[in-house]
Amino acid sequence: MCVSWLFYDTMKQQKKSIQSLICLLITGSLLITGNVFADDNEGVQCTRPEKTPSVPDGRRSSEQEMKEALTEVREYLNANATFRECIGTLLEASKDSSSDNLRKAAERLITETMETDELLGELFNQQVRIYKSINPSY
């Protein structure tokens, strides 16, 4: 959950602000854009993952919770990669007939999912580092 890691006693105020922004960007990017990009002529639909996985608090999570989160994050990243590949395939197949606005929208979706993946990966890795600092045997 994004809110739980905002209140660490030892974190500096600046880190809190950055993490809040990351959380908002990750959740907001899914709300701003659609979850489906389709080619009406071919009947092909590219479906974007509906829910960004929550990242557990590395200070308070169990090993099992961290492993489950890793699985969820990997599945999400793989689903986003599949979504991007699908959009790329649709764009390539319709490059002569697709409008400039459609191409820009597709490219924006590709960029947004890449940015979301990067932010989610950074956030999860940060929590793993915190978890490992508290549980060195992990």
N, C-alpha and C positions, 0 to 999 in steps of 0.2 A: 504494500500500500504506500502510495507516494507520501502521504502525510506523516506517517510514523517516523521516517528518517529525518524529518525537518527539525526535530527537537533535541538533537544530541547536545548533551551538556558541554562537551569539549570542542564542538565545532565553532569556528569563527562566524560572525554574522555574514561575511561575504560569501562563504561557502553555502550558507543557508539560502541566500538569495539566488545563487547559481543553481542549486538543486531545485528550488521552487520553479525556476524558469525551465529547467530541463523537464520537470514533471508536467508543467503546463504545456510545453511544446509537444511532448509525447502524447498526452491525452488529447490536446487540442487539434493536432494534425489529423486525427481520425474523425473528429467532429466536423471539421471544415470541408473535407473532401468526401466524395462518395466512396462507397465500398465496392462498387461494381463498374467496370469499364467494359462496354460491349460493342461488338461489331454486328449491327442489325442485319447486314447482308449475309454474313456467314453463320450467324447464330452462335458465335463464340462469346463466352463471357469470362472475364478475368475477375476473380473475386479476391478482394483484399481481406486480410484477417480482421474480424470484427472487434476484437478486444485485445488491447495491449496487456501483456502479463504484468502482474504486480511484482515488485522487487522486494524481497524480505529485508528486514533490518538486520544487518550483519552482527550487530551487538546483541541481539536478543533471539536470534533464530537458532533452531536446532540444525544438526547436520542433515537430517532428513528434509527439512524445509528448504535448505539451500540446494540440495540435490533435486528436489521437485521443481524448484524455481529454475534451475539450470535447464531441465528438460523442457519446461514451458517456454523459456526464452529461446532455446534452440528451435523448437517447433515454430514459434512465431517468426523468427528470422528466416527459416526455410520457407514458410508460407509467403512471406513478403518477397523473397527471391523468386518464387514461382509466379507470383503476381506480376513482378517486373518483367520476367521473361515472357509472360503471356502478352502483356501490353506491347513489348518490343516486337513480338511476332505479328500482332495485329497491325502495328504501325508499318512494319516492313511489307506486309501483304497488301496494304492499302495505301502505300506511299504516293501513288499517282492520283488517287481519288479522294484522299482524306483532306479535309479543310485545314487551313492554317491554325484555326482556333482549336480544333480537335487535337492536332499534333501538339500544340502548346500545352493543352490540358493533360495529355498523356505524359509528356515530358515532365510537367510539374508533379504529377502523381509519382513518377519514377523517382524524381529528386526527393520528394517528401518522404517516401518510404525508406530511401537510403539514409536520409538524415535521422529519421526515427530509429532505424536499426542502429546507427552509430551512437545515438544518445542512450538508447536502452542498453547497449553493450557496455558503454562507459559506466552507466549507473550500476549495472549488475556487477561489473568487475570491481568497482569501488566497494560495494558491499561484501564481496568475496574477500578483498584485502582486509577489510575490517574484521570479518569473521575469522580469517586466518591469524590475525594479530592477537585475537582473544583466545583462539583454539589452535595453538601451533602444531598440534598432532594431526590436523586435518590434511 
